[in-house]
Amino acid sequence: MTPEDIEGVIDDATFDYSMGDAASAVAKLSQATAVAPESFAAWHALAEIQFSQRDLDSALRAAERAHALRPDDTFINTTLSRIWMERGDKQAAEKYGAQARILSWKDQLKKPQGQPDGIS
C-alpha cells in the first residue's frame, strides 16, 4: 500500500467511527497497521478509537507503537497520558502529560505570535 492508500484507509475508518461503526473502523485500522507498521497516523487513530471503546490494553499497545515512531509528537503523548490516567497510573499519566506540555511550549516558541511582520 502506498502512503496515499493508507491515508484513504484512515479516512474511511474515521468515517466509519463517526457513523457509529467502531468495529469496522478498528478492523480497517488493524489491517492498515499490519500492512504499513510504520504508519504513525494509523497507529494513532487506532489508539484513539480503541480508547473511546474502553479497550485500554489495545489502545495502549497502539499508542506505544505510534509513540515509538514519533516520540516528539504532542498528540500521541497526550493520548498516552489519557490512557494511563484511565488505567489508574497517575505517575505514567503525568509523565506523558508533562512531555506533551513541553512539546507544545517548544512549538509555541518556534512560532512567536503578536509580532509585526519581519521581526523574528
C-alpha positions in Angstrom: 0.0 0.0 0.0 1.2 3.5 -0.8 1.1 6.2 1.8 -1.9 7.6 -0.1 -3.7 4.3 0.2 -3.0 4.2 3.9 -4.4 7.8 4.3 -7.5 6.6 2.4 -8.0 3.7 4.8 -7.5 6.0 7.8 -10.1 8.4 6.3 -12.5 5.5 5.7 -12.0 4.2 9.2 -12.6 7.7 10.7 -15.8 8.0 8.7 -17.0 4.6 9.9 -16.2 5.5 13.5 -18.0 8.9 13.2 -21.1 7.0 11.8 -21.1 4.7 14.8 -19.3 1.7 13.4 -16.3 1.4 15.6 -15.8 -2.3 14.8 -15.4 -1.6 11.1 -13.0 1.3 12.0 -10.9 -0.9 14.2 -10.8 -3.7 11.6 -9.7 -1.2 8.8 -7.0 0.4 11.0 -5.8 -3.0 12.2 -5.3 -4.0 8.6 -3.6 -0.8 7.8 -1.1 -1.2 10.7 -0.4 -4.8 9.6 0.4 -3.7 6.1 2.1 -0.5 7.0 3.5 -0.8 10.5 5.5 2.5 10.0 2.3 4.5 9.7 2.1 6.8 12.7 -1.3 8.1 11.7 -2.8 4.6 11.5 -1.5 3.6 14.9 -2.6 6.9 16.5 -6.1 6.6 15.0 -6.4 3.0 16.2 -5.3 4.0 19.7 -7.9 6.8 19.8 -10.8 4.6 18.7 -9.8 1.7 21.0 -9.6 4.2 23.8 -13.0 5.5 23.1 -14.3 2.0 23.1 -12.7 1.5 26.6 -10.3 -1.2 25.2 -7.5 0.3 27.2 -5.0 -2.6 26.7 -5.3 -2.5 23.0 -5.3 1.3 23.0 -2.1 1.4 25.0 -0.4 -1.1 22.6 -1.4 1.0 19.6 -0.3 4.3 21.3 3.0 2.8 22.3 3.6 1.8 18.7 2.8 5.3 17.5 5.0 6.8 20.2 7.9 4.6 19.1 7.5 6.1 15.6 7.2 9.8 16.8 8.1 10.3 20.4 8.1 14.1 19.9 4.5 14.3 18.8 2.4 16.3 21.2 -0.8 14.5 20.4 0.5 10.9 21.0 2.0 12.0 24.3 -1.5 13.4 25.2 -3.1 10.2 24.1 -0.7 8.1 26.3 -1.4 10.4 29.2 -5.2 9.9 28.9 -4.8 6.1 28.6 -2.6 5.8 31.6 -4.9 8.0 33.6 -7.8 5.8 32.8 -5.7 2.7 33.7 -5.1 4.3 37.1 -1.4 5.0 36.8 -1.2 8.7 37.7 2.6 8.8 37.6 2.8 7.5 34.0 -0.1 9.8 33.0 1.7 12.8 34.4 5.0 11.8 32.7 3.3 11.8 29.2 1.2 14.9 30.1 4.3 16.8 31.0 6.0 15.7 27.8 3.1 16.9 25.8 3.2 20.3 27.5 6.9 20.6 26.9 6.5 19.8 23.2 3.6 22.3 22.9 5.7 25.0 24.5 8.6 24.2 22.1 6.2 24.5 19.2 4.9 27.9 20.5 8.5 29.2 20.9 9.1 28.4 17.2 6.1 30.4 16.2 6.1 33.7 18.0 2.7 35.5 17.9 1.8 39.1 18.1 5.0 40.3 16.5 4.8 42.6 13.4 5.9 41.1 10.1 9.6 41.0 9.5 10.5 40.7 13.2 11.7 37.4 14.4 
